[in-house]
Amino acid sequence: MAKPLYNTFRVLHERRKLTVGYFGGSITEGSGASDPAKSSWRALTTSWFRRSYPECEISEIQAAIGGTGSDLGVCRCRTDLLSGEPDLVFIEFAVNDYKKDEDLILRSMEGIVRQIWNHNADADIVFVYTITKVMAETYEFDSAPDTVVLHQKIADFYAIPSVNLGKKLWQYVGSGSSTWEELLPDAVHPSDKGYQIYADEMQKFLSACIAPGPVERKLDGYVTSSACDRGRLVDAWELLQEPWEKDSSSLARRYPHMLVSGTPGAELHYTFQGSFIGLYWLIAPDSGDIEWSVDGSKARRQSSWDKHALKFTRAGYCILDHNLDPGEHVLTIKVLQEKQPQSEGNWIRIGAVLVD
């Protein structure tokens, strides 16, 4: 029996208003759907709430970003999710966490949970597991993808309910009811039919779990020794140094503005407290490369350009170091003259610094 969603029941029946937060990657955002606002599992779930509770005001926080995992999520949780004051949060990062550092996954997922409950101890949380065709192979051997196992470790410790939508999709294919080509045309993002299967399974879960009872949260102890519960976005404008400039253009609509420089040799220095540092930046046709170091360590190179920039500009991120000793550190960034061969420029455009 899945764990009940007591707070969701209470809010629906007492306040008659429910704010649902969707936090994840492109599958929660709705990529692959004919109309993400209508036929994604997210949209279909919100519609189910409105049909099931017509006397209630149901609102949605769309806080999913394609191509991003829990490591970025733990830093944008306060800004993108908690600012909307959700009563119920669906967290879906198992696909985009796939093949990432296991320790960082645990620290990030635990950090997200603790940030939510430190903000609102009553909020319900549900872990959502979606799938890719490659990840589905593990179910053939009566196992589960590594990221699902890791996420579930956090869910079990904090008594958080989870729903495995991806396994249901795998069962449809295994039973001969459909094919991967029909349900996951690009092997990752569902078609409308695939999203409907996801939504049907979610609705069964919600019908069984929204129930009356006491809201009790346990934040005693940690799964990891360094959960990212202080993860945050530090506005890059706060780091302004010549010859860098403020740019009021958005970070591909994911962040309101950027700090930019296309001058080779331009340096940026940032003193911070924490054990985790990264950049939330723009990936564009004219994006360049940087050299970076922490506390004067050996400089390493990182590019803000990739092959997908040839087709579209988007917000991206990189985790520079997540194993720093807790305490004060200095990050140094330098714009390089050298760039990727197909890049059209040297521009570095940073919306925020990722810190924990």
Summary of the structure (lengths in Angstrom):
residues: 356
radius of gyration: 21.0
end to end distance: 35.8
largest distance: 62.0
contacts: 1240
relative contact order: 0.14
helix: 35%
strand: 25%
